[in-house]
Amino acid sequence: MITGIFVIIGGVQLALQNRLFSSDFGVSEKAWRTAAYTNASSAIEAVAQKIVLNPGWATTGETYVGHFPEGLAEVSVTQSGSFITLNAISEVESEQVQIEAIYRWTTDAFMPVAASSMGIYSNNLNFNISGSAFSISGYDYLTDGTINPDGTPVAGMSFNSQTSLDVVLAELNRNQQNNITGTGGSPSLELIDYNNSEFEQVVQLLVNQADYIYDFDFTAHGAGSLGTPESPKIIVVDGTLEVSNATGAGVLIIRENGQLDVRGNLDHYEGLIIVQGIARLVRGNIKVYGSMLFGGLDPELEIDIDLRGNVHIAYSSQALNNIEAKLSGRFDGHMMLLGIYQ
């Protein structure tokens, strides 16, 4: 991609030089302006390379200063979502040139596909549910608890195994079936094609970028103890994670030897919860905006779900998109040039 950037900038340089040499500028002014343009375009290329190597640098607010034989070029960086704007200014003698280059930052896929509010991708499921004080909704919600007017609904629950779908259906009474909503009516249960190998590969990418890895028992307590929407966390648990009056945002991964044990309130969680072991949602108020996924590489991986609390799991593209945008700088990416302006 960097090579493409250089070619495009070089083409603009050539066009500028042609215009300059057909203008009324004096020879010196033409040379100074051409040098200033060369400095500015070279500085933009250097900054684009810098961001590819260290994506977080785009958010620091620092100004890059490039030193060239004919003078300096300064580049300021602003980022809005996936869009990155580079503004370069270079002055040689009496001639000043300013160039603006706009890019889109794109990353390789690092978030598993969330095809429903709760996805179960294993043939080996133990599922227990009691009471009717729960909801699993595939209707697209905003994180304030209202329906996303621009959202697209998905299934309440999805499976890649008829066996597991039948296990869940057998556990649900008529009232409970009405609490699983989304596409296809109630209960919203959908059998889909889901690749466990690809799922596990993406999970491993997330594990490699984890903020915290707990291979021991850990208790999350307090607001933001599992991350915030502004600063989401990737947390990996290989022991028991006890949740007591906590909130969070990001990606929470419970590995095969781990257990998610919510005995107090998980008042508000935004993002993705991946369970490859045991999930006990048995007490308190539990609200998840995003998606919960169960499974791993082995399609026979034993999954245990005990759902008895006041549990509300709502699919939220807003939550998932925010987490993906905030975490994208940790993963390999590319600078896609959208345009250069002078």
C-alpha positions as CSV (number, residue, x, y, z in Angstrom):
1,M,0.0,0.0,0.0
2,I,2.9,2.4,0.7
3,T,4.2,1.9,-2.8
4,G,0.8,2.9,-4.1
5,I,0.9,6.0,-2.0
6,F,4.3,7.0,-3.4
7,V,3.2,6.4,-7.0
8,I,0.1,8.6,-6.5
9,I,1.9,11.4,-4.8
10,G,4.7,11.2,-7.4
11,G,2.0,11.6,-10.1
12,V,0.7,14.7,-8.4
13,Q,4.2,16.0,-8.1
14,L,4.7,15.6,-11.8
15,A,1.5,17.4,-12.6
16,L,2.4,20.2,-10.3
17,Q,5.8,20.6,-11.9
18,N,4.3,20.8,-15.3
19,R,2.0,23.6,-14.2
20,L,4.8,25.4,-12.4
21,F,7.1,25.4,-15.4
22,S,4.3,26.8,-17.6
23,S,3.5,29.6,-15.2
24,D,4.9,33.0,-14.9
25,F,7.0,32.1,-11.8
26,G,10.7,32.8,-11.9
27,V,13.1,30.0,-12.1
28,S,13.9,30.2,-8.4
29,E,10.3,30.3,-7.2
30,K,9.5,27.2,-9.4
31,A,12.4,25.3,-7.9
32,W,11.5,26.3,-4.3
33,R,7.8,25.4,-4.7
34,T,8.7,22.0,-6.3
35,A,11.1,21.3,-3.4
36,A,8.4,22.3,-0.9
37,Y,5.9,19.9,-2.5
38,T,8.5,17.1,-2.6
39,N,9.2,17.6,1.1
40,A,5.5,17.6,2.0
41,S,4.6,14.5,0.0
42,S,7.7,12.7,1.3
43,A,6.7,13.5,4.9
44,I,3.2,12.2,4.3
45,E,4.6,9.0,3.0
46,A,6.9,8.7,6.1
47,V,3.9,9.3,8.4
48,A,1.8,6.7,6.6
49,Q,4.5,4.1,7.1
50,K,4.9,5.1,10.7
51,I,1.2,4.5,11.4
52,V,1.2,1.1,9.6
53,L,4.1,0.0,12.0
54,N,2.5,1.6,15.0
55,P,-1.3,2.3,14.6
56,G,-1.6,3.8,18.0
57,W,0.6,6.7,17.0
58,A,-2.3,8.2,14.9
59,T,-4.1,8.9,18.2
60,T,-1.3,10.6,20.1
61,G,-1.8,14.1,18.6
62,E,1.9,14.4,17.9
63,T,3.3,16.4,15.0
64,Y,5.8,14.7,12.7
65,V,8.8,16.9,11.5
66,G,10.7,15.7,8.5
67,H,14.2,17.0,7.7
68,F,15.1,17.3,4.0
69,P,18.0,18.8,2.1
70,E,15.9,21.8,1.1
71,G,14.1,22.3,4.4
72,L,11.5,20.9,6.8
73,A,8.0,19.5,6.5
74,E,5.5,19.2,9.4
75,V,2.7,16.7,9.4
76,S,-0.3,16.8,11.8
77,V,-2.5,13.8,12.2
78,T,-6.2,13.6,13.1
79,Q,-8.3,10.5,13.3
80,S,-12.1,10.1,13.3
81,G,-13.1,6.5,13.5
82,S,-11.4,4.6,10.7
83,F,-10.5,7.8,8.8
84,I,-7.1,9.3,9.2
85,T,-6.2,12.8,7.9
86,L,-2.6,13.9,7.3
87,N,-1.9,17.6,6.9
88,A,1.6,18.5,5.7
89,I,3.1,21.9,5.4
90,S,6.5,22.7,3.9
91,E,8.2,26.0,3.3
92,V,11.3,26.5,1.1
93,E,12.5,30.1,0.9
94,S,9.4,32.2,0.1
95,E,7.3,29.3,-1.2
96,Q,4.9,27.3,1.1
97,V,3.0,24.2,0.1
98,Q,0.2,22.5,2.1
99,I,-1.1,19.0,1.3
100,E,-3.9,17.1,2.9
101,A,-4.1,13.3,2.4
102,I,-7.1,11.3,3.7
103,Y,-6.9,7.5,4.4
104,R,-9.1,4.8,5.7
105,W,-7.5,2.4,8.3
106,T,-8.5,-1.2,7.6
107,T,-7.5,-4.2,9.6
108,D,-7.6,-7.9,9.1
109,A,-10.6,-9.6,10.7
110,F,-10.0,-10.1,14.4
111,M,-13.6,-10.3,15.7
112,P,-15.6,-13.5,15.4
113,V,-18.8,-13.3,13.4
114,A,-21.7,-12.5,15.8
115,A,-24.7,-14.0,13.9
116,S,-27.1,-13.8,16.9
117,S,-27.4,-12.6,20.4
118,M,-26.2,-16.0,21.7
119,G,-24.3,-18.4,19.5
120,I,-23.7,-22.0,20.5
121,Y,-21.2,-23.8,18.3
122,S,-20.7,-27.2,19.9
123,N,-22.4,-30.6,19.6
124,N,-21.8,-31.2,23.4
125,L,-24.1,-28.9,25.3
126,N,-25.3,-29.0,28.9
127,F,-28.1,-26.4,29.1
128,N,-30.1,-25.5,32.2
129,I,-32.6,-22.7,32.4
130,S,-35.2,-21.9,35.0
131,G,-37.7,-19.1,35.5
132,S,-38.8,-16.6,33.0
133,A,-37.0,-13.5,34.2
134,F,-34.7,-13.5,31.2
135,S,-34.5,-12.3,27.6
136,I,-32.3,-13.2,24.7
137,S,-33.0,-10.8,21.9
138,G,-31.7,-10.6,18.4
139,Y,-33.3,-7.3,17.8
140,D,-30.6,-4.7,17.4
141,Y,-30.3,-2.5,20.5
142,L,-28.4,0.6,21.3
143,T,-26.4,0.5,24.5
144,D,-28.9,2.7,26.3
145,G,-31.5,-0.1,26.0
146,T,-33.5,1.3,23.1
147,I,-34.0,-0.3,19.7
148,N,-31.5,0.8,17.1
149,P,-33.6,2.5,14.4
150,D,-30.9,1.8,11.8
151,G,-30.2,-1.7,13.0
152,T,-30.7,-5.1,11.4
153,P,-32.2,-7.9,13.6
154,V,-30.6,-11.3,13.8
155,A,-31.6,-14.5,15.5
156,G,-32.0,-14.7,19.2
157,M,-29.9,-17.9,19.3
158,S,-27.9,-19.6,16.6
159,F,-26.4,-23.1,16.4
160,N,-24.2,-25.0,14.0
161,S,-25.5,-28.3,15.5
162,Q,-29.0,-29.6,15.3
163,T,-28.2,-31.7,18.4
164,S,-27.6,-28.5,20.5
165,L,-30.6,-26.7,19.1
166,D,-32.7,-29.7,20.1
167,V,-31.2,-29.6,23.6
168,V,-32.2,-26.0,24.1
169,L,-35.6,-26.4,22.6
170,A,-36.3,-29.4,24.9
171,E,-35.4,-27.2,28.0
172,L,-37.8,-24.3,27.1
173,N,-41.4,-24.2,28.3
174,R,-43.9,-22.1,26.4
175,N,-43.4,-19.0,28.4
176,Q,-39.6,-19.2,28.1
177,Q,-39.8,-19.7,24.4
178,N,-41.4,-16.3,24.1
179,N,-38.4,-14.7,25.7
180,I,-36.0,-15.7,22.9
181,T,-36.8,-13.2,20.2
182,G,-35.4,-12.1,16.8
183,T,-35.7,-13.1,13.2
184,G,-38.0,-16.1,12.5
185,G,-40.4,-15.5,15.4
186,S,-40.4,-17.0,18.9
187,P,-38.4,-18.9,19.9
188,S,-35.9,-17.4,17.6
189,L,-33.6,-20.4,17.1
190,E,-31.6,-20.6,13.9
191,L,-29.3,-23.4,12.5
192,I,-26.4,-21.9,10.6
193,D,-23.1,-22.8,9.0
194,Y,-20.4,-21.7,11.4
195,N,-16.8,-22.7,11.0
196,N,-15.2,-23.7,14.3
197,S,-11.7,-23.6,12.9
198,E,-12.0,-20.0,11.7
199,F,-13.7,-19.1,15.0
200,E,-10.8,-20.5,17.1
201,Q,-8.2,-18.7,14.9
202,V,-9.8,-15.4,15.5
203,V,-10.1,-16.1,19.3
204,Q,-6.4,-16.8,19.3
205,L,-5.7,-13.5,17.7
206,L,-7.6,-11.8,20.6
207,V,-5.9,-13.9,23.2
208,N,-2.5,-12.8,21.8
209,Q,-3.5,-9.1,22.3
210,A,-5.1,-9.6,25.8
211,D,-4.8,-6.9,28.4
212,Y,-5.1,-9.4,31.2
213,I,-4.8,-13.2,31.3
214,Y,-6.0,-14.8,34.6
215,D,-5.0,-18.4,35.0
216,F,-6.2,-18.2,38.6
217,D,-9.5,-17.3,40.3
218,F,-10.4,-13.6,40.0
219,T,-13.2,-11.4,41.2
220,A,-14.4,-8.4,39.2
221,H,-16.0,-5.8,41.3
222,G,-16.9,-2.2,40.6
223,A,-17.7,0.1,37.6
224,G,-15.3,-0.4,34.7
225,S,-13.6,-3.4,36.3
226,L,-14.0,-5.3,33.0
227,G,-13.2,-2.3,30.8
228,T,-15.1,0.8,29.6
229,P,-16.6,1.8,26.2
230,E,-13.9,4.4,25.9
231,S,-11.1,2.0,26.9
232,P,-12.3,-1.6,26.3
233,K,-10.3,-4.5,27.5
234,I,-9.5,-8.0,26.2
235,I,-9.6,-10.2,29.3
236,V,-8.8,-14.0,29.2
237,V,-9.8,-16.3,32.0
238,D,-8.4,-19.8,32.6
239,G,-9.6,-20.0,36.2
240,T,-12.9,-18.8,37.7
241,L,-14.1,-15.3,37.1
242,E,-16.5,-14.2,39.8
243,V,-18.5,-11.1,39.0
244,S,-20.0,-9.0,41.7
245,N,-21.6,-5.6,41.0
246,A,-19.3,-5.0,38.0
247,T,-19.6,-3.3,34.6
248,G,-17.4,-3.7,31.6
249,A,-16.7,-3.4,27.9
250,G,-14.5,-5.2,25.4
251,V,-13.9,-8.9,24.8
252,L,-14.2,-11.4,27.7
253,I,-12.8,-14.9,26.9
254,I,-13.5,-17.8,29.2
255,R,-11.1,-20.6,28.1
256,E,-11.8,-24.4,28.3
257,N,-10.6,-24.7,31.9
258,G,-12.3,-21.5,32.9
259,Q,-15.6,-20.5,34.4
260,L,-17.8,-17.4,34.3
261,D,-19.6,-17.2,37.6
262,V,-22.0,-14.3,37.9
263,R,-23.4,-14.3,41.5
264,G,-23.9,-10.6,41.9
265,N,-24.8,-8.0,39.3
266,L,-23.2,-7.6,35.9
267,D,-25.1,-4.4,35.6
268,H,-23.9,-3.5,32.1
269,Y,-21.4,-5.1,29.7
270,E,-20.8,-3.9,26.1
271,G,-19.1,-6.1,23.6
272,L,-18.4,-9.8,23.2
273,I,-18.3,-12.6,25.7
274,I,-16.8,-15.9,24.5
275,V,-17.2,-19.0,26.6
276,Q,-15.3,-22.2,26.0
277,G,-15.9,-23.7,29.4
278,I,-18.7,-23.0,31.9
279,A,-21.1,-20.1,32.2
280,R,-23.1,-19.8,35.4
281,L,-25.5,-16.8,35.2
282,V,-27.4,-17.6,38.3
283,R,-28.0,-14.5,40.5
284,G,-28.5,-10.8,40.3
285,N,-29.1,-8.5,37.3
286,I,-27.1,-9.3,34.1
287,K,-27.2,-7.1,31.1
288,V,-25.1,-7.7,28.0
289,Y,-25.2,-5.6,24.9
290,G,-23.3,-7.2,22.0
291,S,-23.2,-11.0,21.8
292,M,-22.3,-14.1,23.7
293,L,-20.5,-17.0,21.8
294,F,-20.0,-20.5,23.0
295,G,-17.6,-23.0,21.4
296,G,-14.1,-23.6,20.2
297,L,-12.0,-25.5,17.7
298,D,-13.3,-28.9,18.8
299,P,-17.0,-29.3,17.7
300,E,-17.3,-31.7,20.7
301,L,-16.1,-29.2,23.2
302,E,-18.2,-29.5,26.3
303,I,-20.2,-26.3,27.0
304,D,-22.1,-25.8,30.2
305,I,-24.7,-23.0,30.5
306,D,-26.6,-22.5,33.7
307,L,-29.1,-19.6,33.3
308,R,-31.2,-18.8,36.3
309,G,-30.7,-15.1,37.0
310,N,-32.4,-12.0,35.8
311,V,-30.4,-12.2,32.6
312,H,-30.9,-10.0,29.5
313,I,-28.7,-10.5,26.5
314,A,-29.3,-8.1,23.6
315,Y,-27.6,-8.1,20.3
316,S,-26.0,-4.7,19.7
317,S,-24.2,-3.7,16.5
318,Q,-23.4,-0.4,18.2
319,A,-21.5,-2.1,21.0
320,L,-19.7,-4.5,18.7
321,N,-18.7,-1.8,16.2
322,N,-17.4,0.4,19.0
323,I,-15.3,-2.4,20.5
324,E,-13.9,-3.3,17.0
325,A,-13.0,0.3,16.3
326,K,-11.3,0.9,19.6
327,L,-9.3,-2.4,19.5
328,S,-8.4,-2.3,15.8
329,G,-5.2,-0.4,16.4
330,R,-3.7,-3.6,18.1
331,F,-4.0,-5.7,14.9
332,D,-2.2,-5.7,11.6
333,G,-3.8,-3.1,9.3
334,H,-3.4,-1.1,6.1
335,M,-3.6,2.6,5.1
336,M,-6.0,2.9,2.2
337,L,-5.5,6.2,0.4
338,L,-8.8,8.0,-0.4
339,G,-7.6,11.3,-1.8
340,I,-4.9,14.0,-1.8
341,Y,-5.8,17.7,-1.8
342,Q,-3.7,20.8,-2.1
